[in-house]
Amino acid sequence: MPPKGSSGDSRRSAKWQARREAIVDTSARLFAQRGYHATGITELCAANDLGKGALYHYIGSKEELLAAIHDRVMDEVMLGADRVAEAGGSPPTQLANLGDELLDVIHRYPDHVWVFLHEFPALTGERAAQFRERRAGYEARVEAVLRAGVESGDFRELDPWLTARAWLGMHNYTYLWLKSGGSLSARDVAKPFADIFMHGIASPTASGAGQGAE
């Protein structure tokens, strides 16, 4: 897992870390409401009940705060992908479980995900490179499951790169309406999504084609 924030963060106290995490969460909500560029340090200070010096003590810079929000999303997404890989199973099962994990993150962190999807172009230099590397790493894991499904005969012949983007688009778009406290949970959405997507990519000769993963 890549380092977050300044190089000294790992040596900070648990209290400091908890306060910084709270600032990340509050600021994600503010960025989602107002936009990254339209939100100034004054607004961030007011939302977090901190003076400018204290805020910088925790975040270093506004862009570092943005990077921390992106890390929060990617940390959770990659942890979910790790759990799927450890659980194993057939490619259809793994793809369904990846969807379950991804929707869970979107459901739990709607503001962070909004910022993640809309504001990543504001990241520069090493932060931008790290974001692209981590995002590509997750996309590669989805592609690998799709490729394994083609090789096993569970999925029809398809382009793993293109199919992964279709899968990601289908799931990522839910950030607009899949909200915590709403009428639908992440699991309510994950199973129908898996059934719909699997029906489209299942091999006609695979056993139970189009029925989704158990």
C-alpha positions as CSV (number, residue, x, y, z in Angstrom):
1,M,0.0,0.0,0.0
2,P,1.6,3.3,-1.0
3,P,2.3,6.0,1.6
4,K,-0.3,8.6,2.3
5,G,0.3,12.3,3.0
6,S,3.7,13.4,4.1
7,S,6.6,11.0,4.7
8,G,6.3,11.4,8.5
9,D,2.7,10.3,8.7
10,S,3.5,6.8,9.7
11,R,5.3,8.1,12.8
12,R,2.4,10.3,13.9
13,S,0.2,9.4,16.9
14,A,-3.0,7.4,16.6
15,K,-4.9,10.6,17.7
16,W,-3.2,12.6,14.9
17,Q,-4.0,10.0,12.3
18,A,-7.7,9.8,13.4
19,R,-8.0,13.6,13.2
20,R,-6.5,13.6,9.7
21,E,-8.8,10.8,8.6
22,A,-11.8,12.9,9.9
23,I,-10.5,15.9,7.9
24,V,-10.2,13.8,4.8
25,D,-13.8,12.6,5.2
26,T,-15.2,16.1,5.9
27,S,-13.3,17.6,3.0
28,A,-14.4,14.9,0.6
29,R,-18.0,15.9,1.4
30,L,-17.2,19.6,0.8
31,F,-15.3,18.9,-2.5
32,A,-18.3,16.7,-3.7
33,Q,-20.7,19.6,-3.0
34,R,-18.7,22.5,-4.3
35,G,-16.0,21.0,-6.5
36,Y,-12.2,20.9,-5.8
37,H,-11.2,24.1,-7.5
38,A,-14.2,26.1,-6.1
39,T,-13.3,25.1,-2.6
40,G,-10.7,27.3,-0.9
41,I,-8.6,26.8,2.2
42,T,-10.9,29.2,4.1
43,E,-13.9,26.9,3.4
44,L,-11.9,23.8,4.4
45,C,-10.8,25.5,7.6
46,A,-14.4,26.4,8.5
47,A,-15.8,22.9,7.7
48,N,-13.1,21.2,9.8
49,D,-13.1,23.9,12.6
50,L,-9.4,24.5,12.3
51,G,-7.2,27.5,11.6
52,K,-5.1,27.6,8.5
53,G,-1.9,26.6,10.3
54,A,-3.6,23.6,12.0
55,L,-5.2,22.5,8.8
56,Y,-1.8,22.5,7.0
57,H,-0.4,20.6,10.0
58,Y,-2.7,17.7,9.1
59,I,-2.9,17.8,5.3
60,G,0.3,19.5,4.1
61,S,-1.4,21.1,1.1
62,K,-4.8,21.2,-0.7
63,E,-3.5,18.8,-3.4
64,E,-2.2,16.4,-0.7
65,L,-5.7,16.4,0.7
66,L,-7.1,15.5,-2.7
67,A,-4.6,12.7,-3.1
68,A,-5.6,11.4,0.4
69,I,-9.2,11.2,-0.8
70,H,-8.2,9.3,-3.8
71,D,-6.0,7.0,-1.7
72,R,-9.0,6.3,0.6
73,V,-11.0,5.0,-2.4
74,M,-8.2,3.0,-3.9
75,D,-7.1,1.5,-0.6
76,E,-10.7,0.1,-0.1
77,V,-11.0,-1.0,-3.7
78,M,-7.7,-2.9,-3.7
79,L,-8.5,-4.5,-0.3
80,G,-11.7,-5.8,-1.8
81,A,-9.9,-7.1,-4.8
82,D,-7.4,-8.9,-2.5
83,R,-10.3,-10.6,-0.6
84,V,-11.7,-11.8,-3.9
85,A,-8.4,-13.2,-5.0
86,E,-7.9,-14.9,-1.7
87,A,-11.4,-16.5,-1.8
88,G,-10.8,-17.8,-5.3
89,G,-13.5,-19.6,-7.2
90,S,-14.5,-19.7,-10.9
91,P,-14.1,-16.5,-13.1
92,P,-17.8,-15.8,-13.0
93,T,-17.8,-16.0,-9.2
94,Q,-14.7,-13.8,-8.9
95,L,-16.2,-11.2,-11.3
96,A,-19.4,-11.2,-9.3
97,N,-17.5,-10.8,-6.0
98,L,-15.4,-8.0,-7.5
99,G,-18.7,-6.2,-8.3
100,D,-20.0,-6.8,-4.8
101,E,-16.8,-5.3,-3.3
102,L,-16.7,-2.3,-5.6
103,L,-20.3,-1.4,-5.0
104,D,-19.8,-1.7,-1.3
105,V,-17.0,1.0,-1.5
106,I,-19.2,3.2,-3.6
107,H,-22.1,2.8,-1.2
108,R,-20.0,3.6,1.9
109,Y,-17.9,6.4,0.4
110,P,-20.2,8.3,-2.0
111,D,-18.5,11.7,-1.5
112,H,-15.0,10.3,-1.9
113,V,-16.0,8.4,-5.0
114,W,-17.5,11.5,-6.5
115,V,-14.2,13.3,-6.0
116,F,-12.3,10.3,-7.2
117,L,-14.2,10.2,-10.5
118,H,-14.4,13.9,-11.1
119,E,-11.3,15.6,-9.7
120,F,-8.4,13.3,-10.5
121,P,-7.2,15.6,-13.3
122,A,-6.2,18.1,-10.6
123,L,-3.5,15.7,-9.3
124,T,-0.1,16.6,-10.6
125,G,3.4,15.1,-10.8
126,E,4.1,12.1,-8.6
127,R,0.6,12.1,-7.1
128,A,-1.0,11.9,-10.6
129,A,1.4,9.1,-11.6
130,Q,0.6,7.1,-8.4
131,F,-3.1,7.5,-9.1
132,R,-2.8,6.3,-12.6
133,E,-0.6,3.4,-11.5
134,R,-3.0,2.2,-8.8
135,R,-6.1,2.6,-11.1
136,A,-4.4,0.7,-13.9
137,G,-3.5,-2.0,-11.3
138,Y,-7.1,-2.5,-10.4
139,E,-8.2,-2.5,-14.0
140,A,-5.6,-5.1,-14.8
141,R,-7.1,-7.4,-12.1
142,V,-10.6,-7.1,-13.6
143,E,-9.1,-7.9,-17.1
144,A,-7.3,-10.9,-15.7
145,V,-10.5,-12.4,-14.4
146,L,-12.2,-11.8,-17.7
147,R,-9.2,-13.4,-19.6
148,A,-9.3,-16.4,-17.3
149,G,-13.0,-16.8,-18.0
150,V,-12.4,-16.9,-21.7
151,E,-9.6,-19.4,-21.3
152,S,-11.8,-21.6,-19.0
153,G,-14.7,-21.5,-21.5
154,D,-17.0,-19.7,-19.0
155,F,-17.0,-16.5,-21.1
156,R,-17.3,-16.2,-24.8
157,E,-14.4,-14.7,-26.9
158,L,-14.1,-11.1,-25.9
159,D,-11.7,-8.2,-25.6
160,P,-10.7,-8.2,-21.9
161,W,-9.6,-4.5,-22.0
162,L,-12.8,-3.3,-23.6
163,T,-15.1,-5.6,-21.5
164,A,-13.4,-4.4,-18.3
165,R,-14.2,-0.8,-19.2
166,A,-17.9,-1.8,-19.8
167,W,-17.9,-3.5,-16.4
168,L,-16.3,-0.6,-14.6
169,G,-18.7,1.9,-16.3
170,M,-21.7,-0.1,-15.2
171,H,-20.6,-0.2,-11.6
172,N,-19.0,3.2,-11.2
173,Y,-22.1,5.0,-12.5
174,T,-24.0,3.9,-9.4
175,Y,-22.2,6.7,-7.4
176,L,-25.0,9.0,-8.7
177,W,-27.8,7.1,-7.0
178,L,-26.5,4.4,-4.7
179,K,-26.5,6.2,-1.4
180,S,-26.1,5.2,2.2
181,G,-29.4,5.1,3.9
182,G,-31.3,4.7,0.6
183,S,-33.8,2.1,-0.4
184,L,-31.1,-0.1,-2.0
185,S,-28.1,-1.6,-0.4
186,A,-24.9,-2.4,-2.3
187,R,-25.8,-6.1,-2.1
188,D,-29.3,-5.4,-3.5
189,V,-27.6,-4.0,-6.6
190,A,-24.6,-6.3,-6.9
191,K,-26.5,-9.5,-7.6
192,P,-28.7,-8.2,-10.4
193,F,-25.7,-6.4,-12.0
194,A,-23.7,-9.7,-11.9
195,D,-26.7,-11.5,-13.6
196,I,-27.1,-8.9,-16.3
197,F,-23.4,-8.6,-17.1
198,M,-22.7,-12.3,-16.9
199,H,-25.6,-13.1,-19.2
200,G,-24.0,-10.9,-21.8
201,I,-20.5,-12.4,-21.7
202,A,-21.3,-16.0,-20.8
203,S,-20.2,-18.7,-23.3
204,P,-23.2,-20.3,-24.9
205,T,-21.6,-23.7,-24.2
206,A,-20.8,-23.0,-20.6
207,S,-22.9,-24.8,-18.0
208,G,-25.7,-22.5,-16.7
209,A,-24.7,-19.8,-19.2
210,G,-26.3,-16.5,-18.4
211,Q,-27.4,-17.5,-14.9
212,G,-24.7,-15.5,-13.1
213,A,-22.5,-16.7,-10.3
214,E,-23.7,-18.5,-7.2
